[in-house]
Amino acid sequence: MNKDGKLSKQYQYMLSFIYDSTKFNICFALNAKHEIPKSYQRYLAFIRNQFDLSINVMHTDRGGEYVNGNIKKIYDEKGITQ
């Protein structure tokens, strides 16, 4: 982000995650929405490695990028409900 709070021209989207129990949040700058599953996997790994915690429930705005086959596969593999 630049000093005005706008994304630089190389990024189109900001993806943020908030872990409710700790209020820890992290943001990813993305070029495209198809990068969300990879960023979500990075977030899951970070929470597991840094805090020794797991995510059981994912709350989203139910946008297509959060309910598509790629992200649902991650939910199923990790036992995460929506």
C-alpha positions as CSV (number, residue, x, y, z in Angstrom):
1,M,0.0,0.0,0.0
2,N,1.1,3.5,-0.6
3,K,0.9,6.4,1.9
4,D,-2.8,7.1,0.8
5,G,-3.8,3.6,1.8
6,K,-4.2,2.5,-1.9
7,L,-2.7,-0.7,-3.3
8,S,0.2,-0.3,-5.6
9,K,-0.5,-0.9,-9.3
10,Q,1.0,-4.3,-9.2
11,Y,-1.8,-5.6,-6.8
12,Q,-5.5,-5.7,-7.3
13,Y,-6.9,-7.2,-4.1
14,M,-6.2,-7.4,-0.4
15,L,-7.1,-10.6,1.4
16,S,-7.3,-10.4,5.2
17,F,-7.8,-13.2,7.8
18,I,-8.6,-12.6,11.5
19,Y,-8.2,-15.4,14.0
20,D,-11.1,-14.8,16.3
21,S,-9.7,-16.3,19.5
22,T,-6.5,-14.3,19.4
23,K,-7.6,-11.3,17.2
24,F,-4.4,-11.9,15.2
25,N,-4.8,-10.7,11.7
26,I,-2.8,-11.0,8.5
27,C,-3.2,-9.5,5.1
28,F,-2.1,-10.7,1.7
29,A,-1.8,-8.5,-1.4
30,L,-3.0,-10.4,-4.4
31,N,-2.9,-9.9,-8.2
32,A,-5.9,-12.1,-8.8
33,K,-8.6,-13.9,-6.9
34,H,-7.3,-17.3,-8.0
35,E,-4.4,-16.8,-5.6
36,I,-6.8,-17.1,-2.6
37,P,-6.5,-20.9,-2.0
38,K,-2.6,-20.7,-1.9
39,S,-2.8,-17.7,0.4
40,Y,-5.3,-19.5,2.6
41,Q,-2.9,-22.5,2.9
42,R,-0.1,-20.2,3.8
43,Y,-2.3,-18.7,6.5
44,L,-3.3,-22.1,7.9
45,A,0.4,-23.1,8.1
46,F,1.4,-19.9,9.8
47,I,-1.3,-20.2,12.5
48,R,-0.4,-23.9,13.1
49,N,3.4,-23.2,13.2
50,Q,3.4,-19.9,15.2
51,F,0.6,-20.5,17.6
52,D,0.1,-24.3,17.6
53,L,-3.6,-23.7,16.8
54,S,-5.9,-25.1,14.2
55,I,-8.8,-23.5,12.4
56,N,-12.2,-25.3,12.7
57,V,-14.6,-22.8,11.2
58,M,-14.2,-20.3,8.4
59,H,-16.5,-17.3,8.2
60,T,-16.7,-15.6,4.8
61,D,-18.9,-13.3,2.8
62,R,-19.8,-16.5,0.8
63,G,-18.2,-14.9,-2.3
64,G,-17.4,-17.3,-5.2
65,E,-13.7,-17.2,-4.4
66,Y,-14.5,-18.8,-1.0
67,V,-16.9,-21.5,-2.1
68,N,-15.3,-22.8,-5.3
69,G,-13.9,-26.3,-5.7
70,N,-10.2,-25.4,-4.9
71,I,-11.0,-23.8,-1.5
72,K,-13.6,-26.4,-0.6
73,K,-11.0,-29.1,-1.2
74,I,-8.8,-27.3,1.5
75,Y,-11.7,-27.1,3.9
76,D,-12.4,-30.9,3.4
77,E,-8.7,-31.9,3.8
78,K,-8.3,-29.8,7.0
79,G,-11.8,-30.6,8.5
80,I,-12.9,-26.9,8.4
81,T,-16.6,-26.1,8.2
82,Q,-18.1,-23.0,6.7
